[in-house]
Amino acid sequence: MTLTPGDKTIKETLVLSRAFHQDDLDFIANRFGGALWALGQGPSVAMILDDGCKVQVGPSGVAPQPVPEEPSMLLLDARKANERASSPYTP
């Protein structure tokens, strides 16, 4: 597993889109576990977005935008974590 640098629009944030996509349900645990693994590698925040989720990011923070399908967004904030670690066997 590797991290790919983004365009740094949202600093220190991992963005994982389509995390719970209906056509790929067998890999939800891999994507979610990968986000947790990534938090141990450096990013301080992970935004895990469902398929169709809309989020606005601005000076006041992160604000999910309403959409008719009600997809989910999960925000994991590790900025105050004292230690970061991961297992060599699993995320």
MOPAC internal coordinates of N, CA, C and O (Angstrom, degrees):
PM7 1SCF
backbone

  N    0.0000 0     0.00 0     0.00 0    0    0    0
  C    1.4347 1     0.00 0     0.00 0    1    0    0
  C    1.5261 1   107.60 1     0.00 0    2    1    0
  O    1.2310 1   120.38 1   -40.19 1    3    2    1
  N    1.3206 1   116.88 1   139.81 1    3    2    1
  C    1.4598 1   121.35 1   178.31 1    5    3    2
  C    1.5179 1   109.83 1  -136.49 1    6    5    3
  O    1.2310 1   120.91 1   -23.11 1    7    6    5
  N    1.3278 1   115.87 1   156.89 1    7    6    5
  C    1.4576 1   121.87 1   173.44 1    9    7    6
  C    1.5160 1   108.00 1   -97.88 1   10    9    7
  O    1.2310 1   120.78 1   -40.74 1   11   10    9
  N    1.3267 1   116.11 1   139.26 1   11   10    9
  C    1.4479 1   121.49 1   177.67 1   13   11   10
  C    1.5171 1   108.70 1  -110.42 1   14   13   11
  O    1.2310 1   119.76 1   -54.93 1   15   14   13
  N    1.3231 1   118.07 1   125.07 1   15   14   13
  C    1.4716 1   119.21 1   179.73 1   17   15   14
  C    1.5258 1   111.40 1   -60.39 1   18   17   15
  O    1.2310 1   121.09 1   -38.96 1   19   18   17
  N    1.3152 1   115.52 1   141.04 1   19   18   17
  C    1.4558 1   120.51 1   176.80 1   21   19   18
  C    1.5163 1   110.46 1   -98.99 1   22   21   19
  O    1.2310 1   120.78 1    20.25 1   23   22   21
  N    1.3226 1   116.11 1  -159.75 1   23   22   21
  C    1.4643 1   119.67 1  -178.12 1   25   23   22
  C    1.5277 1   112.30 1   -92.23 1   26   25   23
  O    1.2310 1   119.95 1  -175.08 1   27   26   25
  N    1.3319 1   117.69 1     4.92 1   27   26   25
  C    1.4736 1   124.50 1   175.81 1   29   27   26
  C    1.5222 1   113.57 1    62.99 1   30   29   27
  O    1.2310 1   120.42 1  -153.83 1   31   30   29
  N    1.3345 1   116.80 1    26.17 1   31   30   29
  C    1.4593 1   120.39 1   175.32 1   33   31   30
  C    1.5197 1   109.89 1   -64.26 1   34   33   31
  O    1.2310 1   120.66 1   139.31 1   35   34   33
  N    1.3295 1   116.35 1   -40.69 1   35   34   33
  C    1.4570 1   122.04 1   176.86 1   37   35   34
  C    1.5261 1   105.87 1  -116.15 1   38   37   35
  O    1.2310 1   120.38 1   -79.06 1   39   38   37
  N    1.3092 1   116.88 1   100.94 1   39   38   37
  C    1.4665 1   121.49 1  -172.94 1   41   39   38
  C    1.5204 1   112.38 1   -63.61 1   42   41   39
  O    1.2310 1   121.48 1   -37.19 1   43   42   41
  N    1.3471 1   114.77 1   142.81 1   43   42   41
  C    1.4626 1   122.85 1   176.25 1   45   43   42
  C    1.5337 1   113.28 1    58.71 1   46   45   43
  O    1.2310 1   120.18 1  -153.28 1   47   46   45
  N    1.3430 1   117.27 1    26.72 1   47   46   45
  C    1.4584 1   121.05 1  -176.26 1   49   47   46
  C    1.5164 1   110.71 1  -125.09 1   50   49   47
  O    1.2310 1   121.28 1   -49.21 1   51   50   49
  N    1.3233 1   115.16 1   130.79 1   51   50   49
  C    1.4538 1   122.28 1   171.69 1   53   51   50
  C    1.5215 1   107.14 1   -92.15 1   54   53   51
  O    1.2310 1   119.88 1   -50.19 1   55   54   53
  N    1.3087 1   117.84 1   129.81 1   55   54   53
  C    1.4637 1   121.79 1   177.13 1   57   55   54
  C    1.5234 1   107.45 1  -113.36 1   58   57   55
  O    1.2310 1   121.14 1   -59.89 1   59   58   57
  N    1.3176 1   115.42 1   120.11 1   59   58   57
  C    1.4576 1   121.95 1   178.05 1   61   59   58
  C    1.5225 1   107.30 1  -114.94 1   62   61   59
  O    1.2310 1   120.47 1   -69.14 1   63   62   61
  N    1.3098 1   116.70 1   110.86 1   63   62   61
  C    1.4652 1   120.23 1  -178.00 1   65   63   62
  C    1.5242 1   110.72 1   -98.43 1   66   65   63
  O    1.2310 1   121.11 1   -20.54 1   67   66   65
  N    1.3008 1   115.49 1   159.46 1   67   66   65
  C    1.4748 1   123.52 1   178.10 1   69   67   66
  C    1.5297 1   112.11 1    54.47 1   70   69   67
  O    1.2310 1   120.53 1  -142.22 1   71   70   69
  N    1.3241 1   116.59 1    37.78 1   71   70   69
  C    1.4645 1   121.33 1  -175.23 1   73   71   70
  C    1.5280 1   113.33 1   -61.52 1   74   73   71
  O    1.2310 1   120.50 1   146.27 1   75   74   73
  N    1.3127 1   116.65 1   -33.73 1   75   74   73
  C    1.4666 1   120.27 1  -175.80 1   77   75   74
  C    1.5232 1   111.00 1  -117.01 1   78   77   75
  O    1.2310 1   120.30 1  -141.68 1   79   78   77
  N    1.3259 1   117.03 1    38.32 1   79   78   77
  C    1.4681 1   121.93 1  -176.24 1   81   79   78
  C    1.5232 1   110.73 1   -61.27 1   82   81   79
  O    1.2310 1   120.47 1   -48.18 1   83   82   81
  N    1.3041 1   116.71 1   131.82 1   83   82   81
  C    1.4719 1   122.67 1  -174.83 1   85   83   82
  C    1.5286 1   113.56 1   -63.24 1   86   85   83
  O    1.2310 1   119.79 1   150.73 1   87   86   85
  N    1.3360 1   118.01 1   -29.27 1   87   86   85
  C    1.4576 1   120.58 1  -178.11 1   89   87   86
  C    1.5327 1   112.68 1   -80.05 1   90   89   87
  O    1.2310 1   120.24 1   175.76 1   91   90   89
  N    1.3178 1   117.15 1    -4.24 1   91   90   89
  C    1.4542 1   120.61 1  -173.59 1   93   91   90
  C    1.5325 1   110.99 1  -140.03 1   94   93   91
  O    1.2310 1   120.03 1  -136.16 1   95   94   93
  N    1.3209 1   117.54 1    43.84 1   95   94   93
  C    1.4595 1   122.13 1  -174.10 1   97   95   94
  C    1.5265 1   113.72 1   -64.77 1   98   97   95
  O    1.2310 1   119.90 1   155.37 1   99   98   97
  N    1.3274 1   117.79 1   -24.63 1   99   98   97
  C    1.4640 1   120.40 1  -178.60 1  101   99   98
  C    1.5299 1   112.84 1   -67.16 1  102  101   99
  O    1.2310 1   120.15 1   164.06 1  103  102  101
  N    1.3264 1   117.32 1   -15.94 1  103  102  101
  C    1.4578 1   120.16 1  -174.89 1  105  103  102
  C    1.5208 1   113.94 1  -111.31 1  106  105  103
  O    1.2310 1   119.78 1  -167.48 1  107  106  105
  N    1.3378 1   118.02 1    12.52 1  107  106  105
  C    1.4602 1   120.97 1   178.78 1  109  107  106
  C    1.5269 1   110.21 1   -59.70 1  110  109  107
  O    1.2310 1   119.75 1   135.00 1  111  110  109
  N    1.3224 1   118.07 1   -45.00 1  111  110  109
  C    1.4695 1   121.09 1  -179.29 1  113  111  110
  C    1.5246 1   110.81 1   -62.58 1  114  113  111
  O    1.2310 1   119.87 1   142.76 1  115  114  113
  N    1.3301 1   117.84 1   -37.24 1  115  114  113
  C    1.4629 1   120.69 1   178.29 1  117  115  114
  C    1.5299 1   110.89 1   -65.13 1  118  117  115
  O    1.2310 1   120.70 1   135.40 1  119  118  117
  N    1.3266 1   116.26 1   -44.60 1  119  118  117
  C    1.4706 1   119.13 1  -178.46 1  121  119  118
  C    1.5269 1   110.59 1   -67.63 1  122  121  119
  O    1.2310 1   120.22 1   136.03 1  123  122  121
  N    1.3239 1   117.19 1   -43.97 1  123  122  121
  C    1.4595 1   120.64 1  -179.82 1  125  123  122
  C    1.5310 1   110.50 1   -66.21 1  126  125  123
  O    1.2310 1   120.56 1   134.93 1  127  126  125
  N    1.3194 1   116.53 1   -45.07 1  127  126  125
  C    1.4572 1   120.98 1   177.33 1  129  127  126
  C    1.5212 1   111.54 1   -62.40 1  130  129  127
  O    1.2310 1   120.46 1   143.53 1  131  130  129
  N    1.3163 1   116.73 1   -36.47 1  131  130  129
  C    1.4581 1   120.77 1   176.89 1  133  131  130
  C    1.5194 1   111.87 1   -63.53 1  134  133  131
  O    1.2310 1   120.35 1   142.31 1  135  134  133
  N    1.3207 1   116.93 1   -37.69 1  135  134  133
  C    1.4757 1   120.48 1   177.42 1  137  135  134
  C    1.5280 1   110.11 1   -65.46 1  138  137  135
  O    1.2310 1   120.22 1   138.77 1  139  138  137
  N    1.3214 1   117.19 1   -41.23 1  139  138  137
  C    1.4679 1   120.27 1   178.01 1  141  139  138
  C    1.5327 1   110.42 1   -65.72 1  142  141  139
  O    1.2310 1   120.51 1   139.14 1  143  142  141
  N    1.3314 1   116.63 1   -40.86 1  143  142  141
  C    1.4572 1   120.90 1   176.80 1  145  143  142
  C    1.5270 1   110.03 1   -60.72 1  146  145  143
  O    1.2310 1   120.30 1   136.06 1  147  146  145
  N    1.3304 1   117.03 1   -43.94 1  147  146  145
  C    1.4690 1   121.49 1  -178.86 1  149  147  146
  C    1.5271 1   111.40 1   -61.53 1  150  149  147
  O    1.2310 1   119.99 1   142.81 1  151  150  149
  N    1.3367 1   117.62 1   -37.19 1  151  150  149
  C    1.4666 1   119.96 1   178.02 1  153  151  150
  C    1.5275 1   111.19 1   -60.95 1  154  153  151
  O    1.2310 1   120.34 1   149.13 1  155  154  153
  N    1.3138 1   116.96 1   -30.87 1  155  154  153
  C    1.4561 1   120.36 1   177.12 1  157  155  154
  C    1.5166 1   113.34 1   -75.04 1  158  157  155
  O    1.2310 1   120.08 1   166.92 1  159  158  157
  N    1.3295 1   117.46 1   -13.08 1  159  158  157
  C    1.4620 1   121.83 1  -176.50 1  161  159  158
  C    1.5268 1   113.55 1   -97.02 1  162  161  159
  O    1.2310 1   119.64 1   164.17 1  163  162  161
  N    1.3253 1   118.29 1   -15.83 1  163  162  161
  C    1.4615 1   116.58 1   179.98 1  165  163  162
  C    1.5103 1   117.38 1   158.85 1  166  165  163
  O    1.2310 1   118.76 1   131.05 1  167  166  165
  N    1.3321 1   119.97 1   -48.95 1  167  166  165
  C    1.4611 1   117.13 1   179.43 1  169  167  166
  C    1.5240 1   110.45 1   -58.18 1  170  169  167
  O    1.2310 1   120.24 1   -31.25 1  171  170  169
  N    1.3056 1   117.14 1   148.75 1  171  170  169
  C    1.4606 1   120.97 1  -178.17 1  173  171  170
  C    1.5199 1   113.33 1   -95.79 1  174  173  171
  O    1.2310 1   120.33 1   159.80 1  175  174  173
  N    1.3160 1   116.98 1   -20.20 1  175  174  173
  C    1.4660 1   121.62 1  -176.91 1  177  175  174
  C    1.5242 1   108.02 1  -135.88 1  178  177  175
  O    1.2310 1   120.64 1   -38.93 1  179  178  177
  N    1.3214 1   116.38 1   141.07 1  179  178  177
  C    1.4626 1   121.45 1   173.66 1  181  179  178
  C    1.5244 1   108.53 1  -121.50 1  182  181  179
  O    1.2310 1   120.67 1   -53.54 1  183  182  181
  N    1.3211 1   116.33 1   126.46 1  183  182  181
  C    1.4665 1   121.93 1   173.03 1  185  183  182
  C    1.5177 1   106.35 1  -104.46 1  186  185  183
  O    1.2310 1   120.80 1   -65.89 1  187  186  185
  N    1.3229 1   116.07 1   114.11 1  187  186  185
  C    1.4587 1   121.85 1  -179.79 1  189  187  186
  C    1.5229 1   106.51 1  -105.84 1  190  189  187
  O    1.2310 1   120.88 1   -66.61 1  191  190  189
  N    1.3302 1   115.92 1   113.39 1  191  190  189
  C    1.4593 1   121.96 1  -172.69 1  193  191  190
  C    1.5109 1   111.51 1  -110.07 1  194  193  191
  O    1.2310 1   120.79 1   -42.68 1  195  194  193
  N    1.3091 1   116.10 1   137.32 1  195  194  193
  C    1.4513 1   122.58 1   174.00 1  197  195  194
  C    1.5247 1   108.77 1   -76.66 1  198  197  195
  O    1.2310 1   120.23 1   -19.07 1  199  198  197
  N    1.3143 1   117.17 1   160.93 1  199  198  197
  C    1.4568 1   121.71 1   176.30 1  201  199  198
  C    1.5292 1   109.28 1   -59.98 1  202  201  199
  O    1.2310 1   120.13 1   -55.43 1  203  202  201
  N    1.3155 1   117.35 1   124.57 1  203  202  201
  C    1.4566 1   121.34 1   179.20 1  205  203  202
  C    1.5148 1   114.63 1    92.75 1  206  205  203
  O    1.2310 1   119.82 1   174.94 1  207  206  205
  N    1.3195 1   117.94 1    -5.06 1  207  206  205
  C    1.4559 1   121.55 1   179.79 1  209  207  206
  C    1.5238 1   109.80 1   -68.53 1  210  209  207
  O    1.2310 1   120.55 1   -38.52 1  211  210  209
  N    1.3089 1   116.55 1   141.48 1  211  210  209
  C    1.4622 1   121.87 1   176.64 1  213  211  210
  C    1.5188 1   108.33 1  -122.71 1  214  213  211
  O    1.2310 1   121.14 1   -48.74 1  215  214  213
  N    1.3306 1   115.42 1   131.26 1  215  214  213
  C    1.4541 1   121.96 1  -177.52 1  217  215  214
  C    1.5157 1   108.68 1  -132.11 1  218  217  215
  O    1.2310 1   121.27 1   -41.67 1  219  218  217
  N    1.3140 1   115.18 1   138.33 1  219  218  217
  C    1.4529 1   120.33 1   174.87 1  221  219  218
  C    1.5231 1   108.10 1  -111.20 1  222  221  219
  O    1.2310 1   120.72 1   -48.85 1  223  222  221
  N    1.3253 1   116.22 1   131.15 1  223  222  221
  C    1.4581 1   121.59 1   179.86 1  225  223  222
  C    1.5228 1   107.33 1  -117.57 1  226  225  223
  O    1.2310 1   121.08 1   -52.46 1  227  226  225
  N    1.3181 1   115.53 1   127.54 1  227  226  225
  C    1.4550 1   119.99 1  -179.89 1  229  227  226
  C    1.5086 1   110.76 1  -149.91 1  230  229  227
  O    1.2310 1   120.40 1    10.39 1  231  230  229
  N    1.3106 1   116.84 1  -169.61 1  231  230  229
  C    1.4629 1   120.87 1  -177.64 1  233  231  230
  C    1.5267 1   113.66 1   -59.06 1  234  233  231
  O    1.2310 1   120.22 1   152.50 1  235  234  233
  N    1.3268 1   117.18 1   -27.50 1  235  234  233
  C    1.4644 1   119.65 1  -179.22 1  237  235  234
  C    1.5259 1   113.01 1   -88.58 1  238  237  235
  O    1.2310 1   119.88 1   179.69 1  239  238  237
  N    1.3160 1   117.83 1    -0.31 1  239  238  237
  C    1.4547 1   120.34 1   177.29 1  241  239  238
  C    1.5117 1   113.38 1   120.50 1  242  241  239
  O    1.2310 1   120.92 1    24.75 1  243  242  241
  N    1.3224 1   115.84 1  -155.25 1  243  242  241
  C    1.4553 1   123.91 1  -176.89 1  245  243  242
  C    1.5162 1   108.57 1  -103.24 1  246  245  243
  O    1.2310 1   120.34 1   -50.02 1  247  246  245
  N    1.3179 1   116.96 1   129.98 1  247  246  245
  C    1.4625 1   121.08 1   179.91 1  249  247  246
  C    1.5249 1   109.92 1  -133.00 1  250  249  247
  O    1.2310 1   120.02 1   -68.29 1  251  250  249
  N    1.3506 1   117.56 1   111.71 1  251  250  249
  C    1.4661 1   119.06 1   174.40 1  253  251  250
  C    1.5245 1   109.58 1   -60.98 1  254  253  251
  O    1.2310 1   120.52 1   -37.94 1  255  254  253
  N    1.3191 1   116.62 1   142.06 1  255  254  253
  C    1.4540 1   121.83 1   179.61 1  257  255  254
  C    1.5273 1   109.12 1  -102.04 1  258  257  255
  O    1.2310 1   119.91 1   -41.64 1  259  258  257
  N    1.3306 1   117.78 1   138.36 1  259  258  257
  C    1.4635 1   119.42 1  -179.30 1  261  259  258
  C    1.5259 1   112.28 1   -67.25 1  262  261  259
  O    1.2310 1   121.46 1   -42.72 1  263  262  261
  N    1.3207 1   114.82 1   137.28 1  263  262  261
  C    1.4621 1   121.99 1   173.99 1  265  263  262
  C    1.5209 1   107.12 1  -137.19 1  266  265  263
  O    1.2310 1   119.64 1   -27.71 1  267  266  265
  N    1.3333 1   118.29 1   152.29 1  267  266  265
  C    1.4732 1   120.68 1  -175.18 1  269  267  266
  C    1.5181 1   115.08 1   -59.25 1  270  269  267
  O    1.2310 1   119.73 1   147.87 1  271  270  269
  N    1.3410 1   118.13 1   -32.13 1  271  270  269
  C    1.4672 1   120.69 1  -175.33 1  273  271  270
  C    1.5177 1   113.28 1   -79.13 1  274  273  271
  O    1.2310 1   119.28 1   167.44 1  275  274  273
  N    1.3227 1   118.97 1   -12.56 1  275  274  273
  C    1.4619 1   124.96 1  -178.41 1  277  275  274
  C    1.5209 1   113.55 1    56.86 1  278  277  275
  O    1.2310 1   119.50 1  -130.12 1  279  278  277
  N    1.3397 1   118.56 1    49.88 1  279  278  277
  C    1.4622 1   118.93 1   174.60 1  281  279  278
  C    1.5186 1   110.87 1   -68.73 1  282  281  279
  O    1.2310 1   121.13 1   -18.87 1  283  282  281
  N    1.3054 1   115.44 1   161.13 1  283  282  281
  C    1.4607 1   121.13 1  -173.98 1  285  283  282
  C    1.5208 1   112.19 1   -96.82 1  286  285  283
  O    1.2310 1   121.89 1   -22.71 1  287  286  285
  N    1.3356 1   113.99 1   157.29 1  287  286  285
  C    1.4535 1   122.37 1   171.09 1  289  287  286
  C    1.5180 1   107.13 1  -136.33 1  290  289  287
  O    1.2310 1   120.35 1   -46.47 1  291  290  289
  N    1.3255 1   116.93 1   133.53 1  291  290  289
  C    1.4554 1   121.48 1   177.27 1  293  291  290
  C    1.5241 1   107.12 1  -120.61 1  294  293  291
  O    1.2310 1   120.75 1   -52.55 1  295  294  293
  N    1.3255 1   116.17 1   127.45 1  295  294  293
  C    1.4576 1   121.45 1  -179.64 1  297  295  294
  C    1.5277 1   108.04 1  -112.42 1  298  297  295
  O    1.2310 1   120.42 1   -63.09 1  299  298  297
  N    1.3286 1   116.79 1   116.91 1  299  298  297
  C    1.4605 1   122.07 1   178.13 1  301  299  298
  C    1.5221 1   107.72 1  -105.65 1  302  301  299
  O    1.2310 1   120.59 1   -61.39 1  303  302  301
  N    1.3207 1   116.48 1   118.61 1  303  302  301
  C    1.4596 1   122.08 1  -175.77 1  305  303  302
  C    1.5262 1   109.35 1  -111.14 1  306  305  303
  O    1.2310 1   120.58 1   -69.02 1  307  306  305
  N    1.3250 1   116.50 1   110.98 1  307  306  305
  C    1.4697 1   121.39 1  -179.29 1  309  307  306
  C    1.5304 1   111.35 1  -111.75 1  310  309  307
  O    1.2310 1   120.47 1  -158.95 1  311  310  309
  N    1.3315 1   116.70 1    21.05 1  311  310  309
  C    1.4702 1   119.60 1  -176.68 1  313  311  310
  C    1.5206 1   112.84 1   -61.61 1  314  313  311
  O    1.2310 1   119.64 1   151.21 1  315  314  313
  N    1.3157 1   118.29 1   -28.79 1  315  314  313
  C    1.4592 1   120.31 1  -178.97 1  317  315  314
  C    1.5292 1   112.59 1  -101.53 1  318  317  315
  O    1.2310 1   120.52 1  -165.98 1  319  318  317
  N    1.3088 1   116.60 1    14.02 1  319  318  317
  C    1.4661 1   119.79 1   178.22 1  321  319  318
  C    1.5247 1   109.71 1   -65.70 1  322  321  319
  O    1.2310 1   120.40 1   -43.16 1  323  322  321
  N    1.3153 1   116.83 1   136.84 1  323  322  321
  C    1.4581 1   121.84 1   179.84 1  325  323  322
  C    1.5237 1   112.52 1   -84.19 1  326  325  323
  O    1.2310 1   120.63 1   150.71 1  327  326  325
  N    1.3209 1   116.41 1   -29.29 1  327  326  325
  C    1.4564 1   121.19 1  -178.96 1  329  327  326
  C    1.5143 1   109.74 1  -141.00 1  330  329  327
  O    1.2310 1   121.18 1   -27.78 1  331  330  329
  N    1.3190 1   115.35 1   152.22 1  331  330  329
  C    1.4629 1   121.47 1   175.49 1  333  331  330
  C    1.5164 1   107.23 1  -128.82 1  334  333  331
  O    1.2310 1   120.62 1   -45.10 1  335  334  333
  N    1.3046 1   116.42 1   134.90 1  335  334  333
  C    1.4545 1   120.09 1   179.03 1  337  335  334
  C    1.5111 1   109.23 1  -157.33 1  338  337  335
  O    1.2310 1   120.54 1   -21.32 1  339  338  337
  N    1.3071 1   116.56 1   158.68 1  339  338  337
  C    1.4662 1   120.93 1   173.60 1  341  339  338
  C    1.5196 1   108.26 1  -146.67 1  342  341  339
  O    1.2310 1   121.62 1   -26.09 1  343  342  341
  N    1.2980 1   114.50 1   153.91 1  343  342  341
  C    1.4609 1   121.17 1   178.66 1  345  343  342
  C    1.5306 1   109.26 1   -78.15 1  346  345  343
  O    1.2310 1   119.85 1   -33.96 1  347  346  345
  N    1.3207 1   117.90 1   146.04 1  347  346  345
  C    1.4681 1   118.65 1   175.03 1  349  347  346
  C    1.5277 1   112.07 1   -73.28 1  350  349  347
  O    1.2310 1   120.24 1   171.46 1  351  350  349
  N    1.3360 1   117.14 1    -8.54 1  351  350  349
  C    1.4594 1   121.52 1  -175.93 1  353  351  350
  C    1.5176 1   113.07 1  -102.25 1  354  353  351
  O    1.2310 1   119.98 1   142.22 1  355  354  353
  N    1.3170 1   117.65 1   -37.78 1  355  354  353
  C    1.4670 1   121.13 1  -179.16 1  357  355  354
  C    1.5234 1   109.18 1  -142.42 1  358  357  355
  O    1.2310 1   120.23 1   -25.14 1  359  358  357
  N    1.3232 1   117.16 1   154.86 1  359  358  357
  C    1.4741 1   118.42 1   176.06 1  361  359  358
  C    1.5156 1   111.54 1   -62.84 1  362  361  359
  O    1.2310 1   120.10 1   180.00 1  363  362  361

